[in-house]
């Protein structure tokens, strides 16, 4: 089949979808990617994936969105795809309806996480429920990364159960392998970051926005530093200046006054950084099925996550990590200190995390499920 995958931005295609696109292409399909132009697309093209760029906006912009919709319809008609597969909210909303207008015969959508968290106010929840319902209506098949989202989508009448399949999520467990990181690599990384050999390292990885729990992380770091002064806190991930909840320069400066907090920005050496961390913290407010904790789990790191949808897909409390209440810096600090006080427990949880990653989070399992989903679609669907 000739297949197109749609996402909003280039970084999503490069880091979330590229391995999947290559696996689908290796299975004998012709695979294209459609997204907004950006610097990461050179790597996607170098990997052998054809790329088409359209001016998708990440914000609500009716005139621009209508223009992008029309351009997308024309592209789909010209390329005559057999199957369209959409990802991310804006690309999915436009992509599913463009594919319907262009009469693409097979339409698939992946839920990477329903937008509304459980704490959302009823009026806002009703709006986002309606928006998700509209997004998924043209799809012949909807794949959900989260088991909890499957239940929510059915109970909220977002999608019929007979069109909905659990997909799961995965990472490259061969890339995230503690055996691949040499002691000399860690020594060089400590020297680069000026972290002494006797320093504890606590890390958070994610886009620098409040929704990822950075402010709770900062508050916990301040509390922990009082008992554990030889502790460095690493913040890894890109700045997001266009987001309404983005961390500002003042936020970062204030955080660094609380404790030894380092902002490393976007990094390509995540296996080495995870190996450097004694604990990976992910105090996010909303998730579908987060990749960062899976990556850290594969690296045998002890995990402290918020007790929310998505994070519960990765961690079973007390078995392969710890779960803490949402927006609770004191509980977050207490869980981290528990692991610092009990290194044996930390090692035990880290080992269990890796075993679960190997058995459940291998991306090859997910890719095979995607290919099986494609095969089950009726070729005469309209």
C-alpha positions in Angstrom: 0.0 0.0 0.0 0.9 3.6 -0.4 0.7 5.1 3.1 0.9 8.6 4.5 1.5 9.5 8.2 0.5 13.0 9.3 1.8 14.9 12.3 2.0 18.6 13.0 5.7 19.3 13.4 9.0 17.9 12.2 10.3 17.0 15.6 7.4 14.6 16.1 8.0 12.8 12.8 11.7 12.5 13.6 11.6 11.3 17.2 8.2 9.7 17.6 7.4 8.2 14.2 10.6 7.7 12.2 11.4 4.2 13.5 7.8 3.2 12.9 7.8 4.6 9.4 11.0 2.7 8.5 9.5 -0.6 9.9 6.3 -0.1 7.8 8.4 0.6 4.7 10.5 -2.5 5.4 7.3 -4.5 5.4 6.9 -3.6 1.7 4.7 -0.5 1.8 5.5 2.9 0.3 5.6 5.4 3.2 5.3 9.2 3.2 5.3 11.7 6.0 3.3 14.9 6.0 4.0 17.7 8.5 5.2 21.3 8.9 8.6 22.1 7.6 11.5 22.1 10.0 15.2 21.3 10.5 14.6 17.7 11.6 13.2 16.6 8.3 16.6 16.3 6.7 17.2 13.2 9.0 13.8 11.8 8.0 14.6 12.1 4.3 18.0 10.7 4.8 16.4 7.6 6.4 14.5 7.0 3.1 11.1 8.5 3.9 9.5 10.8 1.4 8.3 14.0 3.1 5.7 16.6 2.1 5.4 19.8 4.0 2.3 21.9 4.7 1.8 25.1 6.8 0.2 23.4 9.8 -0.3 25.8 12.7 0.0 24.5 16.3 -2.4 27.2 17.4 -6.1 27.7 16.6 -6.0 29.9 13.4 -9.2 29.4 11.4 -8.0 31.1 8.2 -4.6 29.3 8.2 -6.3 26.0 9.2 -8.7 26.2 6.3 -5.9 26.9 3.9 -3.9 24.0 5.2 -7.0 21.8 5.0 -7.5 22.6 1.3 -3.8 22.1 0.5 -3.9 18.8 2.3 -7.0 17.7 0.3 -5.1 18.5 -3.0 -2.0 16.6 -1.9 -4.0 13.5 -0.9 -5.9 13.6 -4.2 -2.7 14.0 -6.2 -0.8 11.2 -4.3 -3.7 8.8 -4.3 -2.8 7.1 -1.0 -4.3 3.8 0.0 -4.2 4.6 3.7 -3.8 7.7 5.9 -2.6 7.5 9.5 -2.9 10.7 11.7 -1.1 11.7 14.8 -1.2 14.9 17.1 -4.4 16.9 17.6 -4.2 19.5 14.8 -2.9 17.2 12.1 -5.4 14.6 13.1 -8.4 16.9 13.0 -7.4 18.3 9.6 -6.0 15.0 8.3 -9.0 12.8 9.0 -11.5 15.2 7.3 -9.1 16.0 4.4 -8.8 12.2 3.9 -12.6 11.9 3.9 -13.0 14.7 1.4 -10.2 13.1 -0.8 -11.8 9.7 -0.4 -8.7 8.0 0.9 -10.1 4.4 1.3 -8.5 3.6 4.7 -8.2 6.1 7.5 -6.4 5.3 10.8 -5.9 7.6 13.8 -3.7 7.1 16.9 -4.7 8.6 20.2 -1.4 9.6 21.8 -3.4 10.8 24.8 -6.9 12.3 25.1 -6.4 16.0 25.6 -8.5 16.4 28.7 -7.1 15.4 32.1 -9.4 14.1 34.8 -9.1 17.4 36.7 -10.5 19.5 33.8 -13.7 21.6 34.6 -16.9 20.0 33.2 -17.5 22.8 30.6 -14.0 22.5 29.2 -14.2 18.7 29.3 -17.4 18.7 27.3 -15.8 20.9 24.6 -12.7 18.7 24.3 -14.8 15.6 24.3 -16.8 17.0 21.4 -13.5 18.0 19.6 -12.1 14.5 20.0 -15.4 13.0 18.8 -15.2 15.2 15.6 -11.6 14.3 15.1 -12.2 10.6 15.1 -15.5 10.4 13.3 -14.0 9.9 9.8 -11.5 7.2 10.9 -12.2 3.6 10.0 -9.9 2.5 12.9 -8.7 4.3 16.0 -5.6 3.0 17.9 -5.1 4.1 21.5 -1.7 4.1 23.2 -3.4 4.1 26.7 -5.7 1.4 28.1 -7.4 4.1 30.2 -8.1 6.2 27.1 -9.8 3.2 25.5 -12.3 3.0 28.3 -12.8 6.8 28.4 -13.3 7.0 24.6 -16.1 4.4 24.8 -17.7 5.7 28.0 -17.7 9.3 26.7 -19.1 8.3 23.3 -16.0 9.6 21.5 -15.5 6.5 19.5 -17.4 3.2 19.1 -15.8 0.2 20.7 -15.8 -1.7 17.4 -13.6 0.9 15.8 -11.1 1.1 18.7 -8.1 -1.0 19.4 -5.5 -0.8 22.2 -2.0 -0.2 20.7 0.3 0.6 23.6 3.6 2.5 23.2 7.2 1.5 22.9 10.8 2.6 22.6 14.0 1.2 21.1 15.1 -1.1 23.9 18.4 -1.8 22.1 19.3 1.9 22.0 18.3 2.4 25.7 20.4 -0.4 27.1 22.6 0.2 30.2 25.2 -2.2 28.9 25.8 0.2 26.0 27.1 3.0 28.3 30.7 2.6 29.3 32.2 3.8 32.5 34.5 6.2 30.6 31.4 7.7 28.9 29.9 8.5 32.3 33.2 9.9 33.6 33.4 12.2 30.5 29.8 13.3 31.0 30.4 14.1 34.6 33.5 16.2 33.7 31.5 18.0 30.9 28.7 18.9 33.3 31.1 19.6 36.3 29.4 17.0 38.5 31.6 15.5 41.2 31.8 11.7 41.5 30.2 11.8 44.9 27.2 13.9 43.7 23.7 12.3 43.6 21.9 13.1 40.3 18.2 13.5 40.0 16.8 14.1 36.5 13.7 15.3 34.7 13.3 15.1 30.9 10.7 16.9 28.9 9.6 20.1 27.2 10.1 23.1 29.5 6.5 23.7 30.3 4.6 23.8 33.6 2.4 20.9 32.4 5.5 18.6 32.7 5.7 19.3 36.4 8.9 21.4 36.4 7.6 23.7 39.2 6.9 20.7 41.5 10.4 19.4 40.6 12.0 22.7 41.6 10.1 22.8 44.9 11.1 19.2 45.6 14.7 20.0 44.7 14.8 22.8 47.3 13.5 20.5 50.0 15.8 17.6 49.1 18.9 19.9 49.0 18.5 20.7 52.7 19.1 17.0 53.6 21.2 16.0 50.6 23.4 19.0 49.8 25.5 16.9 47.4 22.7 16.5 44.9 22.5 17.9 41.3 19.2 18.2 39.5 19.3 17.9 35.7 16.6 19.4 33.5 16.8 18.0 30.0 14.6 19.1 27.2 13.9 22.0 24.8 12.5 25.4 25.7 8.9 26.0 24.4 8.6 29.8 24.1 5.4 29.5 22.1 3.4 27.7 24.8 1.3 29.6 27.3 2.7 27.6 30.2 6.4 27.8 29.0 9.1 28.3 31.5 10.6 31.8 31.3 14.2 32.9 31.8 13.0 34.3 35.2 11.6 30.9 36.2 14.9 29.2 35.4 16.9 31.8 37.3 14.6 31.5 40.3 14.9 27.7 40.2 18.7 27.8 40.2 18.6 29.9 43.3 16.8 27.1 45.1 19.3 24.2 44.5 22.0 23.0 42.1 19.6 22.8 39.1 21.1 22.6 35.6 19.2 23.3 32.4 20.8 21.3 29.6 18.3 22.0 26.8 17.8 19.5 23.9 20.2 16.6 24.0 20.9 13.6 21.7 22.8 11.6 24.4 19.8 10.5 26.4 21.1 6.9 27.2 24.2 8.4 28.8 22.2 11.0 30.7 19.8 8.4 32.0 22.8 6.3 33.1 24.1 9.3 35.0 20.9 9.8 36.9 20.3 8.1 40.2 16.6 8.7 39.8 14.3 9.8 37.0 11.4 12.0 38.0 8.4 12.6 35.8 5.8 14.7 37.7 3.7 15.5 34.6 0.1 16.7 34.8 -1.2 15.0 31.7 0.1 12.1 29.6 -1.1 9.6 27.1 1.7 6.9 27.4 4.9 8.8 28.1 8.1 7.8 26.3 10.6 9.3 28.8 9.8 7.0 31.7 9.9 4.0 29.3 13.3 5.0 28.1 14.6 5.5 31.7 13.0 2.2 32.7 14.9 0.4 29.9 18.1 2.0 31.3 17.2 0.4 34.7 16.6 3.8 36.5 14.3 3.9 39.5 11.3 6.0 38.6 9.1 8.5 40.5 6.0 9.5 38.5 2.7 11.2 39.1 -0.3 8.9 39.7 -2.1 9.8 36.5 -3.3 8.2 33.3 -0.4 7.2 31.1 2.2 7.1 33.9 0.2 4.2 35.4 0.9 2.4 32.2 4.6 2.5 32.9 4.8 2.1 36.7 3.0 -0.3 39.1 3.5 1.4 42.4 6.1 -0.3 44.7 6.8 -2.9 42.0 8.9 -1.1 39.3 8.7 2.5 40.6 6.9 4.9 42.8 3.7 6.9 42.1 2.9 10.2 43.9 -0.1 12.5 43.9 -0.5 15.1 41.2 0.8 18.6 42.0 2.2 17.6 45.3 5.9 18.7 45.7 6.1 17.5 49.3 5.1 14.0 48.3 7.4 14.1 45.3 10.3 15.1 47.6 9.4 12.4 50.1 9.4 9.7 47.4 12.8 10.8 46.0 14.3 10.9 49.5 12.9 7.5 50.2 15.0 6.2 47.3 18.1 8.2 48.3 17.8 6.8 51.9 17.4 3.2 50.6 19.8 2.6 47.7 18.9 -1.1 47.7 15.3 -0.3 47.0 16.3 2.0 44.2 18.4 -0.7 42.6 15.6 -3.2 43.0 13.0 -0.9 41.4 15.3 0.0 38.6 16.0 -3.7 37.8 12.2 -4.4 37.8 11.7 -1.4 35.5 14.1 -2.7 33.0 12.5 -6.2 33.0 9.1 -4.6 32.3 10.5 -2.4 29.6 12.0 -5.5 27.8 8.8 -7.5 28.0 6.2 -4.7 27.4 7.8 -1.6 25.9 9.7 -2.9 22.9 8.7 -0.7 20.0 8.9 -3.7 17.6 5.8 -5.2 19.3 4.0 -1.9 18.7 5.0 -1.8 15.0 3.7 -5.3 14.5 0.4 -4.3 16.0 0.2 -1.3 13.6 0.9 -3.6 10.6 -1.7 -6.1 11.8 -4.2 -3.2 12.2 -3.6 -2.1 8.6 -4.3 -5.7 7.4 -7.6 -6.0 9.1 -9.1 -2.9 7.4 -11.6 -3.7 4.7 -10.0 -2.6 1.4 -13.3 -1.5 0.1 -13.9 1.0 3.0 -15.2 4.4 1.8 
